[in-house]
Amino acid sequence: MAGSTGGTNPIAVIDDNPMSVRQWIVIVLMILLNALDGFDVLSSAFAAPGITMEWGIPRSELGIVLSAELIGMGFGSVILGGVADKMGRKPAMLLCLVVMAIGMFMAHDAGGVTELTVWRFITGLGIGGMLAATNAVTAESSSKSGRSLAMALYVIGYPVGGVIGGFVAQSWLLVEYDWRAVFLFGAVVTAVMIPLVMLLVPETPAYYAARRPEGALEKINKSLRALQQPPIDALPEIEPSAPKPKVSDILANPRLRPVTLLLAFGYLFHTITFYYILKFAVQIVADSGFSQPEAASTLTWANIGGAIGGFLFGFLLKKWDIKGPTIVCAVLGSAAVAAFGMGSGTLWGWRLAAFLTMFFLNAAIVGYYAAFARGFPAFARATGTGFVLGVGRAGAAGSPIIAGFLFTWFGGGNQHLFTVSAIMSVSAIIGAGLIWLLPLRDGDEETSAVPAGQPID
């Protein structure tokens, strides 16, 4: 391992040195955690036909059940995202895993709609906080040259979790057991991740540099050594007036405020379209006359499309940066959702339609997450990301409720599928327009250009 850099900036050590094997191990674990989030969120969609069949609920009521964890994710992103900036990324991830495991386990034993909704909300609290923390860890554990690829791989973990979970659900859980087994499987896998995070993920140097706990230099160097990077000799003095990770400070900051609000509401509108497919595709296909496992396979193919689209989008970021590719993919995703509403007479037709929607929509999600990582400085990255995700989750949570209401309003079932799909597709275009207005700058570079103790304005 290299000796001391003689410097005072651990963020620069991570940014400027080549990625080590240990850093890539951390990135892989963040991808796995995002995959776990993806499965946990989509588990209710896989279970939806079975829930509807067992309890005989209409689509309007099903929409509320499907929104429960998304509402929880909104609160979790803000509340537990702040915990990641105050207590550390690692403690926040461990706390979120415990909450998620309990919520998933209790959901599998729910005796009615209300009880299931409560436990899905609690699961969502953990998922929301996890997304904010893992996004920060991915950004802060990768070099500047490798960050775009790391973020792209991290984001596609979400649909990969849906793919793996989908294959497990359609080929085993829904065949041999019932919808409850989907939640139990999620609880077991979530619990398995707890010791892996404890043993293999160090706290990020950027967190220690921003928070300056007692013995900060020793903790930063321990973290740098764990990531196989050279230690530093000293830290610069930090003044009491230096920025703190509070949402109110971020929104009061004239440079961070427009970035925060445009990202938050752009993401909100995009997720309305995004979660319409993820939450209702299985029920729509099941109501078209296909079995529960066959309908679940449609969502699996949607997530395969999301994984491929997100992976390819990572290469576009290296050539064309963030805004242009994100806008193009969001608009194409909107068109694909409208096309999904035209329906299909074959299972493979439904699978292809779902594949195309997520291919473009999830590619745009990669662009949003890359913008989160760049737009917020280290001292507020998890808080800023958590706030943006929290606002965005309002769109995600509202999506199944809005769609369920529209289906009921137009007469139930798939009678007006194209009309509902066309309405739900518009939000992604609105989100693309807000991204076009985004003044995207590097948050860490702006912070480092300001002397300690001087406000960032």
Long-range contacts (C-beta under 8 A, 24 or more apart in sequence): 1-225, 1-228, 1-230, 2-229, 2-230, 3-230, 4-230, 4-231, 4-232, 4-233, 5-230, 5-231, 5-232, 5-233, 6-232, 6-233, 7-232, 7-233, 8-232, 8-233, 8-234, 8-235, 8-236, 9-209, 9-232, 9-236, 9-448, 10-205, 10-206, 10-208, 10-209, 10-220, 10-223, 10-224, 10-232, 11-140, 11-205, 11-206, 11-209, 11-378, 11-444, 11-448, 13-205, 13-224, 13-229, 13-230, 13-232, 14-140, 14-141, 14-142, 14-143, 14-205, 14-206, 14-224, 14-227, 14-229, 15-143, 15-144, 15-444, 16-143, 16-144, 17-143, 17-229, 17-230, 18-143, 19-142, 19-143, 19-146, 20-227, 20-228, 20-229, 21-228, 22-226, 22-227, 22-228, 23-141, 23-142, 23-143, 23-227, 23-228, 23-229, 25-200, 26-137, 26-141, 26-200, 26-201, 26-202, 26-227, 27-138, 27-141, 27-142, 27-150, 27-153, 27-154, 29-196, 29-197, 29-200, 29-201, 30-134, 30-137, 30-138, 30-141, 30-154, 30-157, 31-153, 31-154, 31-156, 31-157, 31-160, 32-157, 32-193, 32-196, 33-93, 33-130, 33-134, 33-157, 33-193, 33-197, 34-131, 34-134, 34-154, 34-155, 34-157, 34-158, 34-161, 35-157, 35-158, 35-160, 35-161, 35-164, 36-100, 36-161, 36-186, 36-189, 36-190, 36-193, 37-127, 37-130, 37-131, 37-134, 37-158, 37-161, 38-157, 38-158, 38-159, 38-160, 38-161, 38-162, 38-165, 38-303, 39-161, 39-162, 39-164, 39-165, 39-186, 39-189, 40-69, 40-100, 40-104, 40-123, 40-127, 40-161, 40-186, 40-190, 41-69, 41-70, 41-73, 41-124, 41-127, 41-278, 42-161, 42-162, 42-165, 42-166, 42-278, 42-299, 42-303, 43-104, 43-165, 43-169, 43-182, 43-183, 43-186, 44-68, 44-69, 44-120, 44-279, 45-278, 45-279, 45-280, 45-281, 45-282, 45-283, 45-299, 46-165, 46-166, 46-169, 46-170, 46-173, 46-174, 46-179, 46-182, 46-282, 46-296, 46-299, 47-179, 47-180, 47-182, 47-183, 48-179, 48-279, 48-282, 48-283, 48-286, 49-179, 49-282, 49-283, 49-286, 49-292, 49-295, 50-174, 50-178, 50-179, 50-292, 51-116, 51-179, 52-283, 54-178, 54-179, 55-112, 55-113, 57-113, 58-408, 58-412, 59-283, 59-404, 59-407, 59-408, 59-412, 60-404, 60-405, 60-407, 60-408, 61-113, 61-404, 62-283, 62-400, 62-404, 63-279, 63-280, 63-400, 63-401, 63-402, 63-403, 63-404, 63-405, 64-117, 64-400, 64-401, 64-404, 65-113, 65-116, 65-117, 65-120, 66-279, 66-280, 66-400, 66-404, 67-279, 67-397, 67-398, 67-399, 67-400, 67-401, 68-116, 68-117, 68-118, 68-120, 68-121, 68-124, 69-120, 69-121, 69-123, 69-124, 69-127, 70-124, 70-275, 70-393, 70-396, 70-397, 70-399, 70-400, 71-121, 71-124, 71-393, 71-397, 72-120, 72-121, 72-122, 72-123, 72-124, 72-125, 72-126, 72-127, 72-128, 73-124, 73-125, 73-127, 73-128, 73-131, 73-389, 73-393, 73-396, 73-397, 74-124, 74-128, 74-389, 74-390, 74-391, 74-392, 74-393, 74-394, 74-396, 74-397, 75-124, 75-125, 75-128, 75-390, 76-124, 76-125, 76-126, 76-127, 76-128, 76-129, 76-130, 76-390, 77-128, 77-129, 77-131, 77-132, 77-385, 77-386, 77-387, 77-388, 77-389, 77-390, 77-392, 77-393, 78-128, 78-247, 78-386, 78-387, 78-389, 78-390, 79-125, 79-129, 79-386, 80-125, 80-126, 80-128, 80-129, 80-130, 80-132, 80-133, 80-386, 81-128, 81-129, 81-132, 81-133, 81-382, 81-383, 81-385, 81-386, 81-387, 81-389, 81-390, 82-245, 82-246, 82-247, 82-382, 82-383, 82-386, 83-129, 84-129, 84-132, 84-133, 84-136, 84-382, 84-383, 84-386, 85-136, 85-207, 85-210, 85-211, 85-245, 85-379, 85-380, 85-381, 85-382, 85-383, 86-211, 86-245, 88-203, 88-207, 88-211, 89-133, 89-136, 89-137, 89-140, 89-203, 89-204, 89-207, 89-382, 90-197, 90-201, 90-202, 90-203, 92-129, 92-130, 92-132, 92-133, 92-382, 93-130, 93-133, 93-134, 93-137, 93-197, 93-201, 94-194, 94-197, 94-198, 95-126, 95-129, 96-125, 96-126, 96-127, 96-129, 96-130, 96-133, 97-126, 97-130, 97-190, 97-191, 97-193, 97-194, 97-197, 98-126, 98-194, 99-123, 99-125, 99-126, 99-129, 100-126, 100-127, 100-130, 100-190, 101-187, 101-190, 101-191, 101-194, 102-187, 104-183, 104-184, 104-186, 104-187, 104-190, 105-183, 105-184, 105-187, 107-183, 108-180, 108-181, 108-182, 108-183, 108-184, 108-187, 109-180, 128-386, 128-389, 128-390, 128-393, 129-386, 131-385, 131-389, 132-382, 132-385, 132-386, 132-389, 133-382, 135-369, 135-372, 135-373, 135-381, 135-382, 135-385, 136-204, 136-207, 136-381, 136-382, 136-385, 137-201, 137-204, 138-373, 139-372, 139-373, 139-381, 140-204, 140-205, 140-206, 140-207, 140-378, 140-381, 141-204, 141-227, 147-373, 148-314, 148-317, 148-318, 148-370, 149-314, 149-318, 151-314, 151-366, 151-369, 151-370, 151-373, 152-310, 152-311, 152-313, 152-314, 152-315, 152-317, 152-366, 152-370, 153-311, 153-314, 154-369, 155-310, 155-362, 155-365, 155-366, 155-369, 156-306, 156-307, 156-310, 156-311, 156-314, 156-362, 156-366, 158-306, 158-362, 158-365, 159-302, 159-303, 159-304, 159-305, 159-306, 159-307, 159-310, 159-358, 159-362, 160-303, 160-307, 161-303, 162-278, 162-299, 162-300, 162-302, 162-303, 162-306, 163-300, 163-303, 163-304, 163-307, 166-296, 166-297, 166-299, 166-300, 166-303, 167-300, 169-293, 169-296, 170-293, 170-294, 170-296, 170-297, 170-300, 171-293, 174-292, 174-293, 174-296, 175-293, 202-226, 202-227, 206-378, 206-381, 207-378, 209-235, 209-378, 210-245, 210-378, 210-379, 211-379, 212-238, 236-452, 237-452, 238-452, 238-453, 239-452, 239-453, 240-453, 241-453, 241-454, 241-455, 242-379, 242-452, 242-453, 243-377, 243-379, 243-380, 243-447, 243-455, 243-456, 244-379, 245-379, 245-380, 245-382, 245-383, 246-383, 247-383, 247-384, 247-387, 249-380, 250-376, 250-380, 250-383, 250-384, 250-387, 253-455, 253-456, 253-457, 254-457, 255-441, 255-446, 255-456, 255-457, 256-375, 256-376, 256-380, 256-384, 256-443, 256-456, 258-438, 258-439, 259-375, 259-376, 259-438, 259-439, 259-440, 259-441, 259-443, 260-375, 260-376, 260-384, 260-387, 260-388, 262-434, 262-435, 262-437, 262-438, 262-439, 263-368, 263-371, 263-372, 263-375, 263-388, 263-438, 264-387, 264-388, 264-391, 264-392, 265-391, 265-431, 265-434, 266-368, 266-431, 266-432, 266-434, 266-435, 266-438, 267-368, 267-388, 267-389, 267-391, 267-392, 267-395, 267-431, 268-391, 268-392, 268-394, 268-395, 268-431, 269-395, 269-427, 269-428, 269-430, 269-431, 269-434, 270-330, 270-361, 270-364, 270-365, 270-368, 270-392, 270-395, 270-427, 270-428, 270-431, 270-432, 271-392, 271-393, 271-395, 271-396, 271-399, 272-395, 272-396, 272-398, 272-399, 272-402, 272-424, 272-427, 272-428, 273-333, 273-334, 273-337, 273-361, 273-399, 273-424, 273-425, 273-426, 273-427, 273-428, 273-431, 274-333, 274-361, 274-362, 274-365, 274-396, 274-399, 274-428, 275-395, 275-396, 275-399, 275-400, 276-337, 276-399, 276-400, 276-403, 276-421, 276-424, 277-302, 277-337, 277-340, 277-354, 277-357, 277-358, 277-361, 278-302, 278-358, 279-399, 279-400, 279-403, 280-400, 280-403, 280-404, 281-340, 281-350, 281-354, 284-414, 284-417, 285-347, 285-350, 287-413, 287-414, 288-343, 288-344, 288-350, 288-414, 290-347, 290-350, 294-347, 297-347, 297-351, 298-347, 298-350, 298-351, 298-354, 299-354, 301-351, 301-352, 301-354, 301-355, 302-354, 302-355, 302-357, 302-358, 303-358, 304-355, 305-354, 305-355, 305-356, 305-357, 305-358, 305-359, 305-362, 306-358, 306-359, 306-361, 306-362, 306-365, 307-362, 308-359, 309-358, 309-359, 309-360, 309-361, 309-362, 309-363, 310-362, 310-363, 310-365, 310-366, 312-363, 313-363, 313-364, 313-366, 313-367, 314-366, 317-366, 317-367, 317-370, 322-367, 322-370, 322-371, 322-374, 322-440, 323-367, 323-435, 323-436, 323-438, 323-440, 325-363, 325-367, 326-364, 326-366, 326-367, 326-368, 326-371, 326-432, 326-435, 327-364, 327-432, 327-435, 327-436, 329-360, 329-361, 329-363, 329-364, 329-367, 330-360, 330-361, 330-364, 330-428, 330-429, 330-431, 330-432, 330-435, 331-428, 331-429, 331-432, 332-360, 333-357, 333-358, 333-359, 333-360, 333-361, 333-363, 333-364, 333-428, 334-425, 334-426, 334-427, 334-428, 334-429, 334-432, 335-425, 336-360, 336-361, 337-361, 337-421, 337-424, 337-425, 337-428, 338-418, 338-421, 338-422, 338-425, 340-421, 341-417, 341-418, 341-419, 341-420, 341-421, 341-422, 341-425, 342-417, 342-418, 343-414, 343-417, 343-418, 361-428, 364-428, 364-431, 364-432, 367-435, 368-435, 371-435, 371-438, 371-440, 374-440, 374-441, 374-442, 374-443, 375-440, 375-441, 375-443, 376-443, 377-443, 377-444, 377-446, 377-447, 377-456, 378-443, 378-444, 378-447, 379-447, 380-443, 381-443, 395-427, 399-424
